[in-house]
Amino acid sequence: MVKKQPVLFIGHGSPMNAIIENSYTKRLSKLGEELDKPNAIMVISAHWVTNGTYITEQDSPKEIYDFYGFPEELYKVKYSTSGAKPYINKVFEELKDYDVKLTDTWGIDHGAWCILKHIYPKSDIPVLQLSLNALENEEYHYNLGKKLSKLREEGILILGSGNIVHNLREMKEDKDISPYTWASEFDEFVANAVIKGDHDKLINYKAIGREALLSAPTAEHYLPLLYISALMEEGDKVEFIFKGIEHGSLSMRSIKIG
């Protein structure tokens, strides 16, 4: 029997989380112990933005080190998986009305592997990625998320990787500094909308003004949340598996639905 999978939004933060142990990475490890093992994992990462909508087509996707200036140890992290092909075909079929395309020009970026190495350290589950279409608006991303609902029933874990608050320009050096008021307010606004299933507020988040524009000055770290919210079904429980704002302007809030 294939168990219906929950959906996850994980605030991924710094790539350094891949190689350090802290309360956040310990919680991800515990999450992996709590979840039923999926047949496959599909990641929607803030770090793969394209003109058009794409799916990785490799059975064994390569690791993408999409950052610079970090310790050499980080560039040696491996997360090698295989067996994605049958699940790529399932996703492709579900999204055929959205003119989705397959590509081998990407793999799994740090929005995927820096999280998965803690949740599923054995790297024994097939992984694929779905890109964020930069040419489309928030409603498009939400509706595309809706199209993925059948995949939960087929044992595919859908994981959005981003950050609800992600303003690198306003970041402070001190990780534990008190967050900006606007960051806390936006983080709570989003959390309450998720709990209440108020998806119109999530889609139209820019309407609240200054707090949204400062918290998400660009959309790519916020958009994966819309896919996950779209997959919420009646009776699904919402759990905040981790909360906290680092460096004043980086929300690590992570959410499990279902």
C-alpha positions in Angstrom: 0.0 0.0 0.0 1.3 3.4 -1.0 0.7 5.9 1.8 -0.6 9.4 0.9 2.2 11.8 1.5 2.1 15.1 3.4 3.6 18.2 1.8 6.4 20.3 3.2 7.7 23.8 3.0 11.2 24.0 4.5 12.9 27.3 5.2 16.4 26.4 4.0 18.5 29.4 5.0 22.3 29.3 4.6 24.0 26.5 2.6 26.1 26.0 5.7 23.2 24.2 7.3 24.3 21.2 5.1 27.5 20.7 7.2 26.7 22.0 10.7 24.6 20.7 13.5 22.2 23.0 15.2 18.6 23.0 16.5 17.3 23.4 12.9 19.2 20.5 11.4 18.4 18.3 14.4 14.7 19.0 13.8 15.1 18.0 10.1 16.7 14.8 11.1 13.8 14.1 13.5 11.3 14.9 10.8 12.8 12.2 8.6 12.2 9.7 11.4 8.6 10.8 11.8 7.7 10.7 8.1 6.6 7.6 6.2 9.3 6.9 3.5 8.0 8.2 0.2 8.4 6.6 -3.2 10.0 9.7 -4.6 10.6 13.4 -3.7 9.9 16.4 -5.9 11.5 19.6 -4.8 10.3 23.1 -5.8 13.4 25.2 -5.0 13.8 29.0 -4.8 17.1 28.4 -6.6 15.8 27.2 -9.9 14.1 30.0 -11.7 13.5 29.7 -15.4 11.7 31.3 -18.4 9.1 28.5 -18.7 8.3 25.6 -16.4 10.8 22.7 -16.4 11.3 19.3 -14.8 14.7 17.7 -14.4 14.8 14.6 -16.6 17.8 12.8 -15.2 17.3 9.5 -13.5 20.3 10.4 -11.3 20.4 14.2 -11.1 23.7 15.9 -10.4 24.4 18.1 -7.4 24.4 21.8 -8.2 26.6 24.0 -6.0 24.8 27.3 -6.8 26.7 29.6 -4.4 30.2 31.0 -3.9 32.5 32.1 -1.2 31.8 29.2 1.2 34.3 26.7 2.8 35.7 24.0 0.5 33.9 21.3 2.6 30.6 22.5 1.4 31.5 21.9 -2.3 32.3 18.3 -1.5 28.9 17.4 -0.1 27.3 14.6 -2.2 23.7 13.6 -2.4 23.5 11.0 -5.1 20.1 9.5 -5.9 18.7 7.3 -8.7 15.4 5.9 -10.0 13.6 9.2 -10.8 12.5 8.4 -14.3 9.1 6.7 -13.6 8.2 9.6 -11.3 9.3 12.3 -13.8 6.9 10.7 -16.3 4.1 10.9 -13.7 4.7 14.6 -13.0 5.1 15.4 -16.7 1.7 13.8 -17.4 0.0 15.7 -14.6 1.4 19.0 -15.9 1.0 18.5 -19.7 -1.6 21.3 -19.9 1.0 23.8 -18.5 3.4 23.4 -21.4 6.0 21.9 -19.0 9.3 20.8 -20.6 12.0 18.3 -19.5 15.7 19.4 -19.2 19.0 17.9 -18.3 20.6 21.4 -17.8 19.9 21.4 -14.0 20.0 18.8 -11.2 19.4 19.2 -7.5 20.5 22.5 -6.1 21.3 23.4 -2.5 17.7 24.2 -1.9 17.2 20.5 -2.2 20.3 18.6 -1.1 21.2 20.8 1.9 17.7 19.8 3.3 17.4 16.3 2.1 20.8 15.2 3.5 19.3 15.8 7.0 15.8 14.4 6.4 16.8 11.4 4.4 20.6 11.0 4.9 20.8 7.6 3.1 19.9 9.3 -0.2 18.0 6.2 -1.2 14.8 7.9 -2.5 14.6 9.2 -6.1 14.6 13.0 -6.4 13.5 15.4 -9.1 13.0 19.1 -9.3 10.3 21.4 -10.7 11.4 24.9 -11.7 9.8 28.3 -10.9 8.5 30.0 -14.0 9.7 33.6 -13.8 7.3 34.7 -16.5 4.1 33.9 -14.5 2.3 35.5 -11.5 1.4 34.2 -8.1 -1.9 32.8 -9.2 -0.2 30.7 -11.9 2.1 29.1 -9.3 -0.7 28.4 -6.9 -2.9 26.8 -9.7 0.1 24.7 -10.9 0.5 23.5 -7.3 -3.2 22.3 -7.4 -2.4 20.2 -10.4 0.1 18.2 -8.3 -2.5 16.8 -5.8 -2.7 13.4 -7.4 1.0 12.8 -6.8 0.5 12.8 -3.0 -1.7 9.7 -3.4 1.1 8.0 -5.5 3.6 8.3 -2.7 5.5 11.4 -4.0 6.6 13.8 -1.3 6.3 17.4 -2.6 8.7 19.8 -0.9 8.9 23.5 -1.3 12.2 25.0 -0.4 12.6 28.8 0.2 12.1 31.3 3.0 9.0 33.2 4.0 11.2 36.2 4.9 14.3 36.5 2.8 15.9 40.0 2.6 19.7 39.6 2.3 20.3 43.3 2.0 18.9 43.9 5.5 20.6 40.9 7.1 22.7 41.5 10.2 25.9 39.6 11.0 24.5 38.4 14.3 22.5 35.3 13.7 20.6 35.7 17.0 19.8 39.4 16.8 16.1 40.3 17.3 14.2 40.3 14.0 13.0 43.4 12.4 9.4 44.2 13.3 8.3 44.0 9.6 9.9 40.5 9.4 8.1 39.2 12.4 4.8 40.7 11.3 5.0 39.2 7.8 6.1 35.8 9.1 3.1 35.7 11.5 0.7 37.0 8.7 1.7 34.1 6.5 1.6 31.6 9.3 -2.0 32.6 10.3 -3.1 32.5 6.6 -1.7 29.0 6.3 -3.5 27.8 9.5 -6.8 29.3 8.4 -6.5 28.1 4.8 -6.8 31.7 3.6 -5.1 31.1 0.3 -6.3 34.4 -1.3 -4.2 36.2 1.3 -1.2 34.0 0.5 -1.5 34.6 -3.2 -2.1 38.3 -2.9 0.5 38.8 -0.1 1.9 42.0 -1.7 -1.4 43.7 -0.9 -0.4 44.1 2.8 2.3 46.6 1.7 5.6 47.5 3.3 6.0 44.3 5.4 5.6 42.1 2.3 7.8 44.2 0.1 10.6 44.2 2.7 10.2 40.5 3.6 10.0 39.3 0.0 11.7 41.9 -2.1 12.0 39.3 -4.8 9.4 36.4 -5.1 11.5 33.3 -5.7 11.9 32.3 -2.0 8.2 32.9 -1.3 6.7 31.2 -4.3 7.4 27.5 -3.2 5.0 28.2 -0.3 2.2 28.8 -2.8 2.6 25.3 -4.3 2.5 23.7 -0.8 -0.5 25.7 0.3 -2.3 24.8 -2.9 -1.9 21.1 -2.0 -3.7 21.5 1.4 -6.9 19.4 1.5 -9.8 19.4 3.9 -8.8 17.6 7.1 -5.1 18.2 6.6 -3.3 19.2 9.8 -0.9 22.2 9.7 2.3 21.8 11.8 5.1 24.3 12.2 8.0 22.0 12.5 10.5 24.8 13.0 10.1 28.5 13.7 12.6 31.4 14.1 14.0 34.4 12.3 17.8 34.5 11.9 20.0 37.5 11.2 17.0 39.8 11.6 15.5 39.1 8.2 15.7 35.4 7.3 12.7 33.3 8.4 13.4 29.6 9.0 9.8 28.7 9.5 9.1 25.3 8.2 5.7 23.7 7.6 4.2 20.3 7.3 0.7 19.9 5.9 -1.1 16.6 6.1 
